[in-house]
Amino acid sequence: MTRKLFLRSSMAIGICLLFGFMGAIATQAGIEGWYPELNKPWFNPPDSMFGPVWLFMYILMGVAAGIVWSKGFYHKWVKTALYHFGFQLLLNGSWSLLFFGLQKPFLAFLNIIALFILILLTFKWFKIVNKIAAYLLIPYAVWVLYAMALNFEIWRLN
């Protein structure tokens, strides 16, 4: 691993974890009073699973973004890939605010649909720059797809 790749991946992981931390703050507001009272589908995982899974996803996302960034921000494909990544990260962070903070599962569902579409576009652009970086996003895409189904069912049941 080159020094440039290590530094950029570390910075990207830090940015992803920052967004995760902000999401965790929004989550705390809803998880203490509102969320436990909701009807949940049979495939709802234990609450203790979410933190470790998201931590792992943010690290993978950061490594992937660091790989792309290390190819040189001057390149138009790198810029395009990272802009998509940044927008999906904003949608990722806003989901927790909508779902837990504002307690609006339907708006959160619309948000997560847009998030999933942006993840697919980010995957496409990352793949143009570096296939390994793109493949690191696959677990994230699958997890968000699962979260989308969970979000939909919670909205439908309540």
C-alpha positions in Angstrom: 0.0 0.0 0.0 1.4 3.4 -1.0 1.5 6.3 1.5 -0.9 8.3 -0.7 -3.4 5.4 -0.8 -3.1 5.0 3.0 -3.6 8.7 3.7 -6.5 9.1 1.4 -8.2 5.9 2.5 -7.7 7.0 6.2 -9.2 10.4 5.4 -12.1 8.9 3.5 -12.8 6.4 6.3 -12.8 9.3 8.8 -15.3 11.2 6.7 -17.6 8.1 6.4 -17.3 7.5 10.2 -18.2 11.2 10.8 -21.4 10.8 8.8 -22.0 7.5 10.7 -21.6 9.3 14.0 -24.0 12.1 13.0 -26.5 9.4 12.0 -26.0 7.7 15.3 -26.9 10.9 17.1 -30.1 11.2 15.2 -30.8 7.5 15.8 -30.5 7.9 19.6 -33.4 10.3 19.7 -35.8 7.8 18.1 -34.5 4.6 19.5 -35.1 5.5 23.1 -38.8 6.2 22.9 -40.4 5.8 19.5 -38.7 2.9 17.7 -39.2 0.2 20.4 -43.0 0.8 20.2 -43.2 0.2 16.4 -44.4 -3.1 14.8 -41.5 -4.7 13.1 -41.3 -7.4 10.4 -40.1 -11.0 11.2 -36.7 -10.2 9.5 -35.9 -7.3 11.8 -32.4 -8.0 13.3 -31.5 -7.3 16.9 -30.7 -3.6 17.6 -27.2 -4.6 18.7 -26.4 -5.7 15.1 -26.8 -2.4 13.5 -23.8 -0.6 15.0 -21.1 -3.2 14.1 -22.5 -3.7 10.6 -22.6 0.0 9.9 -19.1 0.4 11.3 -17.9 -2.3 8.9 -19.8 -0.7 5.9 -18.3 2.8 6.6 -14.8 1.3 6.7 -15.3 -0.5 3.4 -16.8 2.7 1.9 -13.9 4.7 3.0 -11.3 2.3 1.7 -13.2 2.2 -1.7 -13.3 6.0 -1.8 -9.6 6.2 -0.9 -8.7 3.9 -3.7 -10.6 6.0 -6.2 -9.2 9.3 -4.7 -5.7 8.0 -4.9 -6.0 7.8 -8.7 -5.9 11.6 -8.8 -8.7 14.1 -8.3 -7.6 15.9 -11.4 -9.1 13.1 -13.6 -12.7 13.7 -14.6 -13.8 10.1 -13.9 -12.3 10.3 -10.4 -14.2 13.5 -9.8 -17.4 12.1 -11.1 -17.1 9.0 -9.0 -16.3 10.9 -5.9 -19.1 13.4 -6.4 -21.5 10.5 -6.7 -20.0 9.0 -3.5 -20.4 12.3 -1.7 -24.0 12.7 -2.7 -24.9 9.1 -1.6 -23.1 9.8 1.7 -25.3 12.8 2.3 -28.4 10.7 1.6 -27.0 8.0 3.9 -26.7 10.5 6.7 -30.1 12.1 6.1 -31.9 8.7 6.3 -31.2 8.5 10.1 -32.5 12.0 10.6 -35.7 11.3 8.6 -36.4 7.9 10.1 -35.3 8.2 13.7 -34.9 12.0 14.3 -38.1 13.1 12.6 -39.9 9.8 12.9 -41.0 9.8 9.3 -40.6 6.2 7.9 -42.2 7.0 4.6 -39.9 10.0 3.9 -37.0 7.8 5.0 -38.2 5.1 2.6 -38.2 7.6 -0.3 -34.7 8.7 0.8 -33.4 5.2 0.9 -34.7 4.5 -2.6 -32.7 7.5 -3.9 -29.7 6.3 -1.8 -29.8 2.9 -3.4 -30.0 4.4 -6.9 -27.0 6.6 -6.1 -25.0 3.7 -4.7 -25.6 1.9 -8.0 -24.4 4.9 -9.9 -21.4 5.3 -7.5 -20.6 1.6 -8.2 -20.7 2.2 -11.9 -18.3 5.2 -11.7 -16.0 3.5 -9.2 -15.8 0.5 -11.5 -14.6 2.8 -14.3 -11.8 4.1 -12.1 -11.0 0.9 -10.2 -12.8 -2.4 -10.1 -11.7 -3.4 -6.6 -13.0 -0.1 -5.2 -16.4 -0.8 -6.9 -16.5 -4.4 -5.5 -15.9 -3.0 -2.0 -19.3 -1.2 -2.3 -21.2 -4.5 -3.0 -21.8 -5.4 0.7 -23.0 -1.8 1.3 -25.4 -2.0 -1.6 -26.8 -5.3 -0.3 -27.1 -4.0 3.2 -29.0 -0.8 2.0 -31.3 -3.0 -0.1 -32.0 -5.0 3.1 -32.5 -1.8 5.1 -34.9 -0.6 2.3 -37.1 -3.7 2.7 -37.0 -3.3 6.5 -37.9 0.4 6.2 -40.8 -0.3 3.9 -42.2 -3.0 6.2 -41.9 -0.8 9.2 -43.8 1.9 7.4 -46.4 -0.5 6.1 -46.9 -2.2 9.5 -47.3 1.1 11.3 
